[in-house]
Amino acid sequence: QVQLVESGGGLVQPGGSLRLSCQVSERIFDFYVINWYRQAPGKQREWVASLTSTENTNYADSVKGRFTVSRDNFKNTVYLQMNSLELEDTAVYFCNKGAKWGQGTQVTVSS
């Protein structure tokens, strides 16, 4: 059974950077798509980015050019590099594969 564990969240100032990690309990090579989602207080969960097993990436317009998703197959980990963070990026970030979700990691952008 697949398990996903996020880490790397924290408090950062506007314009700063964070790298989130999603540790996956089985070989990433076997995965088709890993997604990152986020949920801000009082808002619905929204899709942020995705990475396929063929290294194709897609991003929401709100993060395009600022966020990068990548993977390390040896570490069974998918990353979300977030640069030029904005106040609106404050949310709990989740990784997802199919019906499986991690527990989320909090990202707070504040001055």
DSSP file (Angstrom, degrees, kcal/mol; ACC not computed):
  #  RESIDUE AA STRUCTURE BP1 BP2  ACC     N-H-->O    O-->H-N    N-H-->O    O-->H-N    TCO  KAPPA ALPHA  PHI   PSI    X-CA   Y-CA   Z-CA
    1    1 A Q              0   0    0      0, 0.0     2,-0.2     0, 0.0    24,-0.0   0.000 360.0 360.0 360.0 131.0    0.0    0.0    0.0
    2    2 A V        -     0   0    0     95,-0.1     2,-0.4    22,-0.0    95,-0.1  -0.456 360.0-171.4 -71.8 135.0    1.4    3.4   -1.1
    3    3 A Q        -     0   0    0     -2,-0.2    22,-1.9    97,-0.1     2,-0.4  -0.989   5.2-161.7-126.1 141.5    2.2    5.9    1.7
    4    4 A L  E     -A   24   0A   0     -2,-0.4     2,-0.5    97,-0.4    99,-0.4  -0.979   5.5-174.2-123.8 130.6    3.1    9.5    1.1
    5    5 A V  E     -A   23   0A   0     18,-2.1    18,-3.0    -2,-0.4     2,-0.2  -0.965   9.1-158.0-130.4 115.9    4.8   11.6    3.7
    6    6 A E  E     +A   22   0A   0     -2,-0.5     2,-0.3    16,-0.2    16,-0.2  -0.575  19.0 159.8 -89.6 153.8    5.4   15.3    3.1
    7    7 A S  E     +A   21   0A   0     14,-1.9    14,-2.8    -2,-0.2    98,-0.1  -0.963  37.0  74.3-157.8 170.1    8.0   17.5    4.8
    8    8 A G        +     0   0    0     -2,-0.3    11,-0.3     1,-0.3    97,-0.0   0.381  59.0 135.3 104.4  -3.6    9.9   20.7    4.4
    9    9 A G        +     0   0    0     12,-0.1     2,-0.3     9,-0.1    -1,-0.3  -0.175  20.8 124.2 -70.9 171.6    7.2   23.3    5.1
   10   10 A G  E     -d  107   0B   0     96,-0.8    98,-2.8    95,-0.1     2,-0.5  -0.988  58.7 -50.9 167.2-167.3    7.8   26.3    7.3
   11   11 A L  E     +d  108   0B   0     -2,-0.3     2,-0.3    96,-0.2    98,-0.2  -0.857  53.6 166.7-101.6 130.8    7.7   30.0    7.7
   12   12 A V  E     -d  109   0B   0     96,-2.6    98,-2.2    -2,-0.5     3,-0.1  -0.986  33.1-114.6-143.3 150.3    9.3   32.1    5.0
   13   13 A Q    >   -     0   0    0     -2,-0.3     3,-2.3    96,-0.2    72,-0.2  -0.461  50.7 -79.9 -79.9 156.3    9.2   35.8    4.0
   14   14 A P  T 3  S+     0   0    0      0, 0.0    72,-0.2     0, 0.0    -1,-0.1  -0.305 121.7  27.9 -54.2 137.7    7.8   36.9    0.7
   15   15 A G  T 3  S+     0   0    0     70,-3.3    69,-0.6     1,-0.3    71,-0.1   0.279 100.1 118.0  90.2 -10.2   10.3   36.4   -2.1
   16   16 A G    <   -     0   0    0     -3,-2.3    69,-2.4    69,-0.2     2,-0.3  -0.081  55.9-124.0 -82.1-175.5   11.9   33.5   -0.2
   17   17 A S        +     0   0    0     66,-0.2     2,-0.3    67,-0.2    66,-0.2  -0.934  20.9 178.6-132.8 152.2   12.2   29.8   -1.1
   18   18 A L  E     - B   0  82A   0     64,-2.1    64,-3.3    -2,-0.3     2,-0.5  -0.980  17.6-145.5-144.7 152.6   11.3   26.4    0.3
   19   19 A R  E     - B   0  81A   0     -2,-0.3     2,-0.3   -11,-0.3    62,-0.2  -0.972  15.5-158.7-121.8 118.7   11.7   22.9   -1.0
   20   20 A L  E     - B   0  80A   0     60,-2.6    60,-2.2    -2,-0.5     2,-0.4  -0.680   5.9-154.1 -91.8 147.6    9.0   20.4   -0.1
   21   21 A S  E     -AB   7  79A   0    -14,-2.8   -14,-1.9    -2,-0.3     2,-0.5  -0.935   9.4-162.8-121.4 145.8    9.6   16.7   -0.1
   22   22 A C  E     -AB   6  78A   0     56,-2.2    56,-2.1    -2,-0.4     2,-0.5  -0.913  12.7-155.6-127.6 103.5    7.2   13.8   -0.6
   23   23 A Q  E     -AB   5  77A   0    -18,-3.0   -18,-2.1    -2,-0.5     2,-0.4  -0.668  11.7-155.3 -81.0 127.4    8.7   10.5    0.6
   24   24 A V  E     -A    4   0A   0     52,-3.1   -20,-0.2    -2,-0.5     4,-0.1  -0.847  14.6-140.8-110.0 141.2    7.0    7.6   -1.2
   25   25 A S  S    S+     0   0    0    -22,-1.9     2,-0.3    -2,-0.4   -21,-0.1   0.471  83.0  37.0 -84.6  -0.8    6.8    4.1    0.2
   26   26 A E  S    S-     0   0    0    -23,-0.2    -2,-0.1    50,-0.1     5,-0.1  -0.919 107.0 -59.5-142.4 172.1    7.4    2.3   -3.0
   27   27 A R    >   -     0   0    0     -2,-0.3     3,-1.4     1,-0.2     4,-0.3  -0.241  34.9-148.7 -58.9 126.1    9.5    2.8   -6.1
   28   28 A I  G >  S+     0   0    0     45,-0.3     3,-2.5     1,-0.3    -1,-0.2   0.824  94.2  73.6 -61.6 -30.2    8.7    6.1   -7.9
   29   29 A F  G 3  S+     0   0    0      1,-0.3    -1,-0.3    44,-0.2    -2,-0.1   0.824  93.8  53.8 -53.8 -30.7    9.5    4.3  -11.2
   30   30 A D  G <  S+     0   0    0     -3,-1.4    -1,-0.3     2,-0.0    -2,-0.2   0.567  91.4  98.3 -81.3  -8.0    6.3    2.4  -10.8
   31   31 A F    <   -     0   0    0     -3,-2.5     3,-0.1    -4,-0.3    22,-0.0  -0.495  52.4-166.7 -83.9 151.0    4.3    5.6  -10.5
   32   32 A Y  S    S+     0   0    0      1,-0.3    21,-1.8    -2,-0.2     2,-0.4   0.841  74.0   4.2 -97.1 -50.5    2.4    7.2  -13.3
   33   33 A V  E     -E   52   0B   0     19,-0.2     2,-0.5    20,-0.1    -1,-0.3  -0.994  54.2-167.6-141.6 132.0    1.6   10.7  -11.9
   34   34 A I  E     -E   51   0B   0     17,-2.7    17,-2.3    -2,-0.4     2,-0.3  -0.983  19.3-164.3-113.6 129.5    2.5   12.4   -8.6
   35   35 A N  E     -EF  50  96B   0     61,-2.9    61,-2.4    -2,-0.5     2,-0.4  -0.826  14.4-148.6-112.7 151.1    0.6   15.6   -7.9
   36   36 A W  E     +EF  49  95B   0     13,-3.0    12,-3.1    -2,-0.3    13,-1.6  -0.978  23.1 175.9-111.3 133.3    1.1   18.4   -5.5
   37   37 A Y  E     -EF  47  94B   0     57,-3.0    57,-2.7    -2,-0.4     2,-0.3  -0.835  10.8-158.2-124.6 165.9   -2.0   20.2   -4.2
   38   38 A R  E     -EF  46  93B   0      8,-2.5     8,-3.3    -2,-0.3     2,-0.4  -0.991   5.5-159.8-144.5 155.0   -2.5   22.9   -1.6
   39   39 A Q  E     - F   0  92B   0     53,-2.1    53,-2.3    -2,-0.3     6,-0.2  -0.947   8.3-160.3-138.4 115.5   -5.3   24.1    0.6
   40   40 A A    >   -     0   0    0      4,-0.4     3,-2.3    -2,-0.4    51,-0.1  -0.564  44.8 -76.1 -88.3 157.3   -5.4   27.6    2.1
   41   41 A P  T 3  S+     0   0    0      0, 0.0    -1,-0.1     0, 0.0     3,-0.1  -0.286 118.3   5.2 -55.5 129.0   -7.6   28.4    5.1
   42   42 A G  T 3  S+     0   0    0      1,-0.2     2,-0.3    -3,-0.1    -2,-0.0   0.540 113.9 101.1  76.9   6.3  -11.3   28.6    4.1
   43   43 A K  S <  S-     0   0    0     -3,-2.3    -1,-0.2     1,-0.0     2,-0.1  -0.824  75.7-100.7-122.6 161.6  -10.6   27.6    0.5
   44   44 A Q        -     0   0    0     -2,-0.3    -4,-0.4     1,-0.1     2,-0.2  -0.418  47.9 -92.6 -74.8 154.4  -10.9   24.4   -1.5
   45   45 A R        -     0   0    0     -6,-0.2     2,-0.4    -2,-0.1    -6,-0.2  -0.459  48.7-162.1 -64.7 136.0   -7.9   22.2   -2.2
   46   46 A E  E     -E   38   0B   0     -8,-3.3    -8,-2.5    -2,-0.2     2,-0.2  -0.947  20.0-111.6-127.3 146.6   -6.3   23.2   -5.5
   47   47 A W  E     +E   37   0B   0     -2,-0.4   -10,-0.3   -10,-0.2     3,-0.1  -0.507  32.5 173.9 -73.2 139.7   -3.9   21.4   -7.8
   48   48 A V  E     -     0   0B   0    -12,-3.1    12,-2.8     1,-0.4     2,-0.3   0.766  55.7 -21.4-113.1 -49.0   -0.5   23.0   -8.0
   49   49 A A  E     -EG  36  59B   0    -13,-1.6   -13,-3.0    10,-0.2    -1,-0.4  -0.986  49.5-152.2-162.1 160.9    1.8   20.7  -10.1
   50   50 A S  E     -EG  35  58B   0      8,-2.2     8,-1.8    -2,-0.3     2,-0.4  -0.989   1.0-163.1-144.0 154.4    2.2   17.2  -11.4
   51   51 A L  E     -EG  34  57B   0    -17,-2.3   -17,-2.7    -2,-0.3     6,-0.2  -0.995  13.4-154.0-136.9 127.1    5.1   15.0  -12.5
   52   52 A T  E >   -E   33   0B   0      4,-2.4     3,-1.9    -2,-0.4   -19,-0.2  -0.513  33.4-106.0 -97.7 170.1    4.7   11.9  -14.6
   53   53 A S  T 3  S+     0   0    0    -21,-1.8   -20,-0.1     1,-0.3   -21,-0.1   0.653 122.1  57.9 -68.1 -14.5    6.8    8.8  -14.8
   54   54 A T  T 3  S-     0   0    0    -22,-0.3    -1,-0.3     2,-0.1     3,-0.1   0.167 122.7-106.6 -99.1  16.5    8.1   10.0  -18.2
   55   55 A E    <   +     0   0    0     -3,-1.9     2,-0.3     1,-0.3    -2,-0.1   0.626  69.1 149.2  71.9  15.7    9.3   13.3  -16.5
   56   56 A N        -     0   0    0      2,-0.0    -4,-2.4     1,-0.0     2,-0.3  -0.645  27.6-163.2 -77.7 138.6    6.5   15.4  -18.0
   57   57 A T  E     -G   51   0B   0     -2,-0.3     2,-0.3    -6,-0.2    -6,-0.2  -0.918  12.4-175.2-124.0 149.8    5.6   18.3  -15.7
   58   58 A N  E     -G   50   0B   0     -8,-1.8    -8,-2.2    -2,-0.3     2,-0.3  -0.991   6.6-164.8-141.0 148.8    2.6   20.6  -15.5
   59   59 A Y  E     -G   49   0B   0     -2,-0.3   -10,-0.2   -10,-0.2     2,-0.1  -0.968  26.0-109.6-136.1 147.6    1.9   23.6  -13.3
   60   60 A A    >>  -     0   0    0    -12,-2.8     3,-1.6    -2,-0.3     4,-1.3  -0.441  37.8-115.6 -66.1 149.8   -1.0   25.7  -12.3
   61   61 A D  T 34 S+     0   0    0      1,-0.3     3,-0.2     2,-0.2    -1,-0.1   0.838 112.9  63.7 -58.2 -32.6   -0.8   29.2  -13.8
   62   62 A S  T 34 S+     0   0    0      1,-0.2    -1,-0.3     3,-0.0   -14,-0.1   0.700 115.4  28.4 -67.7 -18.6   -0.5   30.7  -10.4
   63   63 A V  T X> S+     0   0    0     -3,-1.6     3,-2.5   -15,-0.2     4,-2.1   0.464  85.3 128.7-119.9  -5.5    2.8   29.0   -9.8
   64   64 A K  T 3< S+     0   0    0     -4,-1.3     4,-0.1     1,-0.3   -15,-0.0  -0.277  80.2  16.3 -58.7 132.6    4.2   28.6  -13.3
   65   65 A G  T 34 S+     0   0    0      2,-0.4    -1,-0.3     1,-0.1     3,-0.1   0.258 125.3  59.8  88.1 -12.8    7.8   29.9  -13.5
   66   66 A R  T <4 S+     0   0    0     -3,-2.5    17,-2.1     1,-0.2     2,-0.3   0.691  97.3  54.3-114.9 -32.3    8.2   29.9   -9.7
   67   67 A F  E  <  -C   82   0A   0     -4,-2.1    -2,-0.4    15,-0.2     2,-0.4  -0.808  59.0-169.5-109.3 147.0    7.7   26.3   -8.7
   68   68 A T  E     -C   81   0A   0     13,-2.4    13,-3.2    -2,-0.3     2,-0.4  -0.995   7.2-155.7-136.7 129.5    9.5   23.2  -10.0
   69   69 A V  E     +C   80   0A   0     -2,-0.4     2,-0.3    11,-0.2    11,-0.2  -0.864  25.8 154.0-105.4 139.3    8.6   19.6   -9.4
   70   70 A S  E     -C   79   0A   0      9,-1.7     9,-2.9    -2,-0.4     2,-0.3  -0.904  25.5-137.5-151.4 175.5   11.2   16.9   -9.7
   71   71 A R  E     -C   78   0A   0     -2,-0.3     2,-0.5     7,-0.3     7,-0.2  -0.976   9.1-151.9-143.3 156.7   12.1   13.4   -8.3
   72   72 A D  E >>> -C   77   0A   0      5,-2.9     5,-2.0    -2,-0.3     4,-0.6  -0.930  11.1-168.6-125.6 103.6   14.9   11.3   -7.0
   73   73 A N  T 345S+     0   0    0     -2,-0.5     3,-0.5     1,-0.2   -45,-0.3   0.824  85.6  57.3 -65.8 -31.0   14.2    7.7   -7.8
   74   74 A F  T 345S+     0   0    0      1,-0.2    -1,-0.2    -3,-0.1   -47,-0.0   0.832 115.0  37.5 -69.0 -30.4   17.0    6.5   -5.5
   75   75 A K  T <45S-     0   0    0     -3,-0.5    -1,-0.2     2,-0.2   -51,-0.2   0.411 104.2-128.6 -98.8   1.3   15.5    8.2   -2.6
   76   76 A N  T  <5 +     0   0    0     -4,-0.6   -52,-3.1    -3,-0.5     2,-0.4   0.912  65.4 135.0  51.6  45.0   11.9    7.5   -3.6
   77   77 A T  E   < -BC  23  72A   0     -5,-2.0    -5,-2.9   -54,-0.2     2,-0.4  -0.972  46.7-158.7-132.5 138.6   11.2   11.2   -3.2
   78   78 A V  E     -BC  22  71A   0    -56,-2.1   -56,-2.2    -2,-0.4     2,-0.3  -0.944  20.1-155.6-111.7 137.8    9.4   13.8   -5.2
   79   79 A Y  E     -BC  21  70A   0     -9,-2.9    -9,-1.7    -2,-0.4     2,-0.4  -0.804  16.0-158.9-114.8 152.5   10.3   17.5   -4.6
   80   80 A L  E     -BC  20  69A   0    -60,-2.2   -60,-2.6    -2,-0.3     2,-0.6  -0.904  13.9-161.3-127.6 103.5    8.5   20.8   -5.0
   81   81 A Q  E     -BC  19  68A   0    -13,-3.2   -13,-2.4    -2,-0.4     2,-0.6  -0.752   9.1-166.0 -84.8 122.8   10.9   23.6   -5.2
   82   82 A M  E     +BC  18  67A   0    -64,-3.3   -64,-2.1    -2,-0.6     2,-0.3  -0.945  10.7 174.1-118.1 116.3    9.1   26.9   -4.5
   83   83 A N        +     0   0    0    -17,-2.1   -66,-0.2    -2,-0.6   -67,-0.2  -0.743  59.7  23.8-115.4 164.0   10.8   30.2   -5.3
   84   84 A S  S    S-     0   0    0    -69,-0.6    -1,-0.2    -2,-0.3   -68,-0.2   0.899  84.6-158.5  49.1  48.0    9.6   33.8   -5.2
   85   85 A L        -     0   0    0    -69,-2.4   -70,-3.3    -3,-0.2     2,-0.3  -0.241   7.1-157.9 -63.7 144.2    7.0   32.8   -2.7
   86   86 A E    >   -     0   0    0    -72,-0.2     3,-2.2    -3,-0.1     4,-0.3  -0.787  32.4-107.1-119.5 161.4    4.0   35.1   -2.3
   87   87 A L  G >  S+     0   0    0      1,-0.3     3,-1.7    -2,-0.3    22,-0.3   0.861 118.8  61.8 -55.1 -35.3    1.6   35.7    0.6
   88   88 A E  G 3  S+     0   0    0      1,-0.3    -1,-0.3   -48,-0.0   -48,-0.0   0.576  88.4  71.3 -71.2  -8.3   -1.0   33.8   -1.5
   89   89 A D  G <   +     0   0    0     -3,-2.2    -1,-0.3     2,-0.0     2,-0.2   0.536  67.8 120.0 -83.5  -5.4    1.1   30.7   -1.4
   90   90 A T    <   +     0   0    0     -3,-1.7     2,-0.3    -4,-0.3    18,-0.2  -0.438  42.7 105.4 -61.9 123.2    0.3   30.2    2.2
   91   91 A A  E    S- H   0 107B   0     16,-2.0    16,-2.8    -2,-0.2     2,-0.5  -0.970  76.2 -81.5-178.0 170.4   -1.4   26.8    2.5
   92   92 A V  E     -FH  39 106B   0    -53,-2.3   -53,-2.1    -2,-0.3     2,-0.4  -0.876  48.1-146.4 -90.2 128.6   -1.1   23.2    3.6
   93   93 A Y  E     -FH  38 105B   0     12,-2.9    12,-1.9    -2,-0.5     2,-0.4  -0.832  16.7-172.6-104.3 134.4    0.7   21.4    0.8
   94   94 A F  E     -F   37   0B   0    -57,-2.7   -57,-3.0    -2,-0.4     2,-0.3  -0.934  16.3-143.8-124.1 143.5   -0.2   17.8    0.0
   95   95 A C  E     -F   36   0B   0     -2,-0.4     7,-2.0   -59,-0.2     2,-0.3  -0.822  25.5-170.5-101.9 154.8    1.3   15.2   -2.4
   96   96 A N  E     -FI  35 101B   0    -61,-2.4   -61,-2.9    -2,-0.3     2,-0.3  -0.996  23.9-179.2-147.9 141.6   -1.0   12.8   -4.1
   97   97 A K  E >  S- I   0 100B   0      3,-2.2     3,-2.3    -2,-0.3     2,-0.2  -0.876  70.3 -52.0-142.4 111.8   -1.0    9.7   -6.2
   98   98 A G  T 3  S-     0   0    0     -2,-0.3    -1,-0.0     1,-0.3   -63,-0.0  -0.434 124.1 -15.4  62.4-124.6   -4.3    8.3   -7.3
   99   99 A A  T 3  S+     0   0    0     -2,-0.2     2,-0.4    -3,-0.1    -1,-0.3   0.415 117.0 101.5 -90.0   2.0   -6.5    8.0   -4.2
  100  100 A K  E <   -I   97   0B   0     -3,-2.3    -3,-2.2   -97,-0.0     2,-0.3  -0.724  47.6-179.5 -95.9 136.5   -3.6    8.3   -1.8
  101  101 A W  E     -I   96   0B   0     -2,-0.4   -97,-0.4    -5,-0.2    -5,-0.2  -0.964  21.2-131.3-130.3 146.2   -2.7   11.5    0.0
  102  102 A G        -     0   0    0     -7,-2.0   -97,-0.2    -2,-0.3     3,-0.1  -0.253  35.2-103.4 -80.1-178.0   -0.1   12.5    2.4
  103  103 A Q        -     0   0    0    -99,-0.4   -98,-0.1     1,-0.2    -9,-0.1   0.627  61.9-120.8 -84.6 -14.1   -0.8   14.3    5.7
  104  104 A G        -     0   0    0     -9,-0.1     2,-0.4     1,-0.1   -10,-0.2   0.060  13.4-121.4  93.5 156.3    0.3   17.6    4.4
  105  105 A T  E     - H   0  93B   0    -12,-1.9   -12,-2.9   -98,-0.1     2,-0.3  -0.998  25.7-119.8-137.6 135.2    3.0   20.2    5.4
  106  106 A Q  E     - H   0  92B   0     -2,-0.4   -96,-0.8   -14,-0.2     2,-0.5  -0.565  23.5-171.6 -81.9 130.6    2.3   23.8    6.3
  107  107 A V  E     -dH  10  91B   0    -16,-2.8   -16,-2.0    -2,-0.3     2,-0.5  -0.988   4.8-175.2-118.1 123.1    3.8   26.6    4.3
  108  108 A T  E     -d   11   0B   0    -98,-2.8   -96,-2.6    -2,-0.5     2,-0.6  -0.974   8.3-166.9-122.7 121.4    3.4   30.1    5.7
  109  109 A V  E     +d   12   0B   0     -2,-0.5     2,-0.3   -22,-0.3   -96,-0.2  -0.928  30.4 142.9-107.8 115.1    4.6   33.1    3.7
  110  110 A S              0   0    0    -98,-2.2    -2,-0.1    -2,-0.6   -24,-0.0  -0.998 360.0 360.0-154.4 145.9    4.6   36.2    6.0
  111  111 A S              0   0    0     -2,-0.3   -98,-0.1   -98,-0.2    -1,-0.1   0.421 360.0 360.0 -93.9 360.0    6.6   39.3    6.6
